[in-house]
């Protein structure tokens, strides 16, 4: 099923609301740590079996960031590395709570 095309305003709102998780995922992508890479690979393997996997980028919140989750629009290279993020379909859980996430964000 194709997701309703979001407006730029709607996409920006979602990105702003999730900025902490996005920044955490970007940080963990740029400054790799073996333990986080193991978790990211495990999560991505789950995503590979999901019907919402978007390889083409048609449902990505930001153009050109595929593969992404066709349900939430997040780039999987960042979302799978954000330990405070969870799969919107419940296929994998967040490993950090909001306080731990805030602590990480304050160090960025």
C-alpha positions in Angstrom: 0.0 0.0 0.0 1.4 3.4 -1.0 1.6 6.0 1.8 -0.1 9.4 1.3 2.5 11.8 0.0 3.4 14.2 2.8 3.8 17.9 2.3 7.1 19.6 3.1 5.6 21.2 6.1 4.4 17.8 7.5 7.8 16.2 6.8 9.6 19.1 8.6 7.3 18.7 11.6 8.1 15.0 11.9 11.8 15.6 11.5 11.7 18.3 14.1 9.8 16.1 16.6 12.4 13.3 16.1 15.5 15.5 15.9 17.1 13.9 19.0 16.9 10.4 17.5 18.0 11.5 14.1 21.0 13.3 15.5 21.9 10.2 17.6 21.6 8.0 14.5 23.8 10.4 12.4 26.4 10.6 15.2 26.5 6.8 15.5 26.8 6.5 11.7 29.7 9.0 11.5 31.5 7.9 14.6 31.1 4.2 14.4 31.3 1.9 17.3 31.4 -1.9 16.9 28.7 -2.6 19.4 26.3 -0.2 17.7 27.1 -1.5 14.3 26.2 -5.0 15.5 22.8 -3.7 16.8 22.3 -1.7 13.5 23.0 -4.8 11.4 20.6 -7.0 13.5 17.9 -4.3 13.1 18.5 -3.9 9.4 18.2 -7.7 8.9 14.7 -7.5 10.4 13.9 -4.6 8.1 15.0 -6.6 5.1 12.1 -9.0 5.8 9.5 -6.2 6.3 6.9 -5.3 3.7 7.5 -1.6 4.6 11.1 -1.6 3.4 11.5 1.1 0.8 14.5 0.6 -1.4 13.5 3.2 -4.0 12.9 6.1 -1.6 9.4 6.9 -2.7 8.2 7.1 1.0 11.4 8.5 2.5 10.9 11.7 4.6 14.0 13.1 3.0 14.6 12.4 -0.7 17.7 10.4 -1.4 18.0 8.7 2.0 16.9 5.3 1.0 16.7 2.6 2.0 14.1 3.8 4.4 11.1 2.7 6.4 8.0 3.1 4.2 5.9 3.4 7.3 7.6 6.2 9.1 9.9 7.6 6.3 13.1 7.3 8.3 16.4 6.5 6.7 17.4 3.1 7.9 21.1 3.9 8.0 20.3 6.4 10.8 17.3 4.9 12.4 18.9 1.5 13.0 21.9 3.2 14.7 19.7 5.3 17.0 19.5 3.3 20.2 16.6 5.5 21.4 14.5 4.7 18.3 12.1 1.8 17.8 10.5 0.2 14.8 7.1 1.8 14.3 5.7 -1.7 13.8 7.2 -3.1 17.0 9.7 -5.4 15.3 12.6 -4.0 17.4 12.7 -1.8 20.5 14.5 1.3 21.7 17.4 0.4 23.9 17.6 3.9 25.6 15.0 5.9 27.5 14.4 9.6 27.0 16.7 10.6 29.9 19.6 8.6 28.4 18.8 10.0 25.0 18.8 13.6 26.4 22.2 12.9 27.9 23.6 11.8 24.6 22.1 14.8 22.8 23.7 17.2 25.3 27.1 15.7 24.3 26.6 16.4 20.6 
